[in-house]
Every structure is written in C-alpha cells, then in structure tokens.
Amino acid sequence: MRKILLGFLLFLVVLVAAAALAPFLFKDKLRALADKQIAQRVRAKVQYNPADIDVTLLSTFPDLGLDIKNLRVIGVDSFSRDTLAYLPRLRVGLDLMSVIKGQQIDIKSVNLDQPDIAVKVLKSGRANWDIMISDSAAAAKGQDTSAVNLAIRGWEITNGRLRYDDRSIPFSMDARGINHTGKGDFAKNIFDLTSNTKIAKLTANYAGVDYLTDKQVDADIAMNMDLGKSLYTFKENQVKLNDFPFSFAGAVGLPNATDITYDITFKALQTDFKNILSLVPGVFNAQFKDVQASGQVAFNGYYKGVQNQLRMPGYGVNLTVTNARFKYPQLPREAKNINVAMVVDNPSGFTNNVKVNVSKFHLDLGNDPVDGNVTIDGLEPMKVDGRVKANVNLAEALKVYPVAGVNMRGQFFVDATAKGTYSKTQMPVVNAAIKMTNGYVKSNQFPAPIEDINLSGTVVNTTGQVNDTYVNLPQFHMVLEGEPLDGRLTAHNINSPIFDANVKGTVDLTKITKIFPLEGMTVTGRVSGDLAAAGNMADVQAGRYQNVKASGAVKASNITYRSKDLPQGVKISSAAGTFNNNQINIQSLNGTAGSSDFAANGTVSNYLGYLFTPGQALKGTMNVTSHNFNVNEFMVDPVSEKPTAGAVKAAPAKADGVVPIPKFFDLVLNSKVDNVTYDNLKLTNATGTVAVKNEVATLNNLTFNTLGATFGTTGSYNTQDLAHPKFDLGLNIKNLDFQNAFKAFNTVKALVPLASTVQGVFGTNFSVSGEMGQDMLPKLSTLSGKGLFDIVKASVLQSPVLSQISSLTTLPELKNLQVLNKIVNAQIVNGNLVVQPFDLTVGDVKMTLGGTNSLAGILSYVAAINAPTGKLGSAVSNKLTQLTGVQNIQGTDRVTLGLNIGGNMTSPVVKLTSGSLKDQGKTIVTNVVKTKLTSTLLDLANKNRAKTDSTQKATAVTQQNAQEQLNLEIQKRKLEAQEKAKQAIGKGLNSLFGGGRKATPTAAPAPTPADTTKKATP
C-alpha cells in the first residue's frame, strides 16, 4: 500500500509539474507551428499579439489547451479592408502526446467565444472565405501537409455572430446570438455527428426584401459522416423557426472537386396554423402565446441536384392553409376563413425557370374580405396571371391585427388584375384601381397625424405593350398638422412618358421623413411651392424644353441634410427661386456646409434632363461667396469613395482624403472666398472662376494670398479616376519667403532642399502636372513641369555644400552667397528637379551651376568656378597642374575649376574634376546638365513603358476573366433553355395522355436511402 501511495503521489507531482511547465515547454513550439501553417496555407492576413497566447494543461487534461485571444483574419486584394473573422477568444484542445512527439499534432476540440464572422461573395462569385490553400497545392510547393491533423471530437460556439452577404444571388443573412455545440469523432472515416444550434435573432434578405426578420432558431441535427466518400446523410433532426417546427431528410455529397450534390426533402412536423403564423413579421412577440388560432397547414418541399459553376439544385415548396383563423384576445375582431394554396417548383434549379402558383388566397379581416391569386412562370421574361381585390376598413383591420404604435382609419379599396408577359419590352394586360377615402394615420414615432387622405387612381394597359400603359391620379389630398398638400398626375407612354402633373402646398420635411424614414439620411426644414409641369420626356431628353410646359416658385427655410456620404451636413437657412421649362433662377441661397458658410445666386439649366434622364448634366452659372470655407471637410477615401475620418470632425485642420468633383455637373462658379482652409494652410482673398464638368474642375485666374505671398493659378484638377486624381496647373507666385515655402510645402522640401539654408524672397512662373495623393498633396514621383524661378533676394548661409566648395577651392568668399534678381530655369522630370545652368558673380569670382537632385535627396550637380589664379592655394594649384599639364599655373591670370557635387544636403561630397585656362565654365556645365536630362528622360520613358505593359497585362487578365464569365453565362443559358424545353414537352405529353387532370397538393413522402422526391407535388 505504501508503494502504491508513493507512486500515486509521484504521479500527482509529475502531473502538477507538467501543468505548471506546459506554458514554457510548448508555447513557443506551438506558436512557431501556427505561424508556419498560416504562412504556407492561408491567403489572408492573420493578426494576433504573441502575448495573448496561453498554454494550459490543468483545465483541459488529458488534452493540452491552446488559448488565443483577439485573433483577426483580414482578407487580401478585393477584401483587404474586410475582416473575415474576429475571435475574441479561441481555445483549441490538442492531443498531449502528439505535441510531445512533434511529428503530427492532433486537434481534438475547438471552442469559440463571441466570434464575429463576416462572409462576403462578390458579384463575380469570388468569396472572402476562400483563403485556405489546398493540400495538393501546398504539396506541389514542397510544403508539409501533415503537420496538423483534425481529430476533433467536440466543438462549441458561444454567443457568436455570422453575417453572410452574397451579391451574386443576391442574398444576405445576419445571425446573432449563436450558441452551437457539436460532437463527432473526426479521427474515424465513418461516424455520427450530432449538433445543437440556437440563434437568438436571424434575418434573411433576398433581392432587397427581408423574408425573415429577427426570428429565433433551435435546431437539433444528427448526421452520418462518411469522410471517405464525402457523403453526409441526415438522420433524426428537428428544426424550430420561431414556433414553426420542421424536419428534413436526405444527403449532401462532395463527389469531386467541383460539385456538391443535394438530395433533401423537408416537411412540417405539426399542422397547427398557429405555428406557421409565428413566421409573419411582427407576430412573434410576448403576446403571441395568447393568440387564439385554428386551422390546418400542409407544408413540404425538396432541394435536389448538383451545385457547381453552371448549376444550382432544383427546389420546390408546397404550402396549403385550410379554414384557418386567428384572434388576439385583447382585440374585438378576428381574421377568419384563411385559405391558401401555394406551389413553388423549379426542378432545374435555374432561377429563371421557377414556377409559382398561388391558386387561392382568401381571408376576412373582420367583415372585410381580401382575395387574390397569381401564377408566375419564369422571371426574364415573366409570365404572370393574377388578381388581388380588397375593400378594407383600416380601423376595423387594426381590430384584427395589432400594429404597435399605429392608429389608422379610412376606407382602402384595391381591385387589380394582370395577365401576360412582363419583360423589358412587354408588360401584362393590367387593369388596376386604387382608392382611399377619409384616411388617417398616426404613429408613436411621430404623433402628428396625416389627416384627410383622399386619393383615387387607375393603372390600365389593354394591349400588353409597355407604351400603352396609362397612369391616372386625378386627385391627391392630405393635411399634415393643418398644412394641406394637393396634387394630380397623368402619364402614359412608359418608355418616354407623356406627363401632366402639378403639386401645391407646404411640406415640413422633418415630419415627412419621420413618417417615411430615409435610410442613412436626415432631412429637416420647410419647403413651400406651387409647381406644374406637362410635356413629353422625349423632348426633355432631346433638349427641346420649349415644348415642355413648366412653371412655379419655391421657397425653403431651415433645410438641413446629413447622410453617411455627407456627415458634416448642409444647412440652407433660406432659399428662393422660380423656374420655367428651361431653367431655374435662384434668386438667393444662404447656408452652411459643415463649418463652412456660403451664399449663392444664379441660374441653373437642363434641370429636367438632369432629374429624369440618366447621364445628363446639370448646367448653369452661379455666383458663390463665402467668409470661411474648410476644404478638408470634403475629403473622401479614394477607394471606398466615402468621407474620411478627418472629414467627419467638426473642423479638421489637416487634409485626409481626396476632394471629388461631381460627375454630372456642368457648372461655372464665379467664386469669392475671404478665408480658405486647405490642409494646414490658411488662404485669404480667394477669387476666380471654377468650371466643373465631367469630374474635372478647370481653374481660371484663381488668385489668393498665403504665407505673405500672392498666388495665381490656371489649370485643371481631374477626379475621373478617384483613386488617381490628376492635376495640371500653371502657378504664378510673387514674393514668397524661402523659409515659409520650405516649412509649408513638402514639394519644396523634397525638390529644392537648398531652400532650407536660404533666407530671402522669390517668385516663380511654373507649369506642373502630376497625381494627387490621399492627403491632397502632389505625389512627388509623378511630377513633371518646367518654368522659371525669379530670385528677388537670397542669402545662402551655413550651407554644407558651399562650405565644402569654399574649403576645396580655398576661396572663402564662396562660403556665403548673396544673390539678387537672378532668373533660374528648371524642369521636373519623373519627380527629379533639373536645374539649367545659371551664373553667379561673387566679387571677382564667377560661378556657373547646374544639375539635378532626386526625391531621395541625392545631389548630382556640377559647377564651374572661374577665379584669379593668385587666390588659389598651393594644393589646388598642384592639382590643376596635374589636370591641365601647365607647369607654371601661377603664371596665368585666371583659371576655371570643374567641380562635381554629390551626396546630399547634410553630407555633400565635392570633388575637383577638371581644370582649364579658358573661361569655358558655361559650356562645361551645360553639356553635363544636358547629359543628365537626357538620362532622366530616358528613365521616364522606360518607366512609362513598364507601366503601359503592366496596364495591358492587367487589362488582358480582366478581359480573360470577363470572357470566362461570359462563357459560363452562355452555358447556363443553354442548359436553362434545355430544361425549360423539357418542361414544356413534359407538360404537352401530360396534357395529351393525362387529360389535363389537376393533382392535389400533398405532403412529400419521406425518402428512402436509394432516392427521394424529385419534385414537389403540384
């Protein structure tokens, strides 16, 4: 016994020691393995802090626990700004012995705490979750594919969130409060997997319509997993969506690398109408359990076929509701005689081949009946045959179905039929009438009611031709807090409408937008007007405004507008204008945009074309004045085209983003602004003309003062490619201080580093073009230009370059220079400044200087100095004797020294390279500068050629991808047409041999292992 106790104690000691030492023994090893696997197998950025990794043995024994906090997975390329997954805490259970042996690590369990996963699929079909590199691809690169083995037996997700946005369908889903557990032995090839999933709120949207909103899910699912065959068969399972339970059976398979096969049927587990009623938006609430309901429901369907690039599985749904009713106990009326028969069938899986048949829809809201039926065959084109008819007392309807916080009354009537084909060129024969009398609506969100709503109208098309559709709304009237609004409208010829409309009254935008909210926008203020318009849209599109009758006057006060794209907001304190067919005359307009004020007047033309014809520009001439305007507030990100973080601030002091030029504007703005904030500069007295057209702003005689100098500019700023905005400007600057220029402009710092040691004033007349960066400053590497620098007065003091020249030549007067009224010719090529040779005279010493400096600050200048020989020291004289071959150099009157200046401004390198008894300094420097300029131009040509080749290659890849997508679409269309033809032939044979008998909707039978229901029973 004593030996047993000693052995047990020894085991405990070893266990505790191992638990204590585990973090030190395995942490670095596991981190290194994780980093290696991520680098080799993951096409994404995986971010985590090494300090957020822990290893434990005590809480996970006999497995080794790996705990990682705050792990992020961020996409690349098209998804470089999207976080695929944020995992606040990831716990992985690892087989201890596999970690110790180190050959292959087995993952036994995975736990995710509050994960937030956002899955996206682009219109092209590219998905952000496709980040794993396959075993075969990794093996082809010679990488180890056996370092990690999934031997999972259990996993858990706690309070997670999953967002799915598939723009190729288009379908989106948002699941919040996900709690999921699963068990299964992945170490085996064949095993049973069981899981339980609970979702607190599930919302699903297809094509912009929410079909599920904040629904609850409770799913227990058991599957047989055959990993060898990649076949997954559903066993016993039950899913509950709100109070609606259903089950499904069948299998999902992955027979090859491209296909997924489905053979699944589903059906309702209960037939009580109350269960399906819980799926109706707004019904499932605290009062739902007390709702009195009766009636029978039959619900079943299938999902069967192959999913790949060309195909989607077929599907079908049968729903029958018979003699149903429901009544809320607190309300006096009930909905009764509810009868619905609906069949959705699409065995081919091609969306365009879907058939929907709602052969019966009827309910009585109290004593008011609602009837309808519709059949739909295909989508593009869509064959439709349907009718809806209702005459409902809205006050009585609220006695049947509760709408929280809403009070309504009035009589609402609709009777509409449609039969025929709907497409881009056709529409069904339609006869629809709608009428509202004595309407009244009031909600808790905005308690002021809309009263006295009276309207009547018809939509009629007797031929099926689009242009034969007639819309007639002879009268519309409503009162909002004592303010009436009246109008009328008639229109026909849909492709190019002929219209006659007018509206009169005052609208309080605050009240209207609270009643009819605008997503992502806030609008307030009051607009009053009396507007009338009649004519033909063909005349509008052709610019024949004389044929359009339009007139009216509008006044606005205290209008505010704020949106996600304009977070700083715009406020119009007052505005007044009149209009006719051709133009709007803005008599006065006063307001603010963010912290910037403005006032304007002028005329705007082509407003009809701008409003009603896509692609037509708004034209006009406006006079705009402002006391203070902050350009920084209007910066947008060049990729997302959304406002930058800096632009959202009340008054950002520095540029952050790009200022976009509107696309469909053709305006001339005569502007006068007292104070402008641009980046960190303050401009005053800005005046000039700006022409805005097709995303290009053309500046004409724009002048302003800043840094004590006067600036004038003419040129253009182009944002047609917002990610690469271009500019081409002519600059005329007078009396600019060198030090102010060096401190304020990065361009001067990079291209004219000598300015840091210069005191004085200069001017310039310079033309420059290039690309703007996201900070609205020029990208130096893209600059090109040429012009003159007029140095009015300059003192070069304590320059390392001049100090070295003075020391080398033993000419002390060159250590400091005074320059007066000197013109310097310069060019900017490929971001390099090229200074043409210019002359200086210092006492009896003459100097010629020229050369280049790069963006990196590398100097490449040459200088020729002509000086009296007697001023030169012996060392220089000896060097000149070697260079010229003249033994008695001191016997000459003057000599020319040739110098090379390299290095950079802080560490220059000056060398004596030539000497001559002739005064040929100008020629020497000019020849060298020409050579440097030729080399720089050649580099630019090669750079542009490489850029062109890269663009052509990218274009070729894009065209190839587009062709591949087109080929896939052609194949899809071909298969779709074949399936549609098969259905038509089958329908014809059925009519020939079956006598046109109709089948009764029935529940689909449970499938056998060999096969399942091929299509829903019609």
Order of alpha helices (4+ residues) and beta strands (2+ residues): alpha-beta-beta-beta-beta-alpha-beta-beta-alpha-beta-beta-beta-beta-beta-beta-beta-alpha-beta-beta-beta-beta-beta-beta-alpha-beta-beta-beta-beta-beta-beta-alpha-beta-alpha-beta-beta-beta-beta-alpha-beta-alpha-beta-beta-beta-beta-beta-alpha-alpha-beta-beta-alpha-beta-beta-beta-beta-alpha-beta-beta-alpha
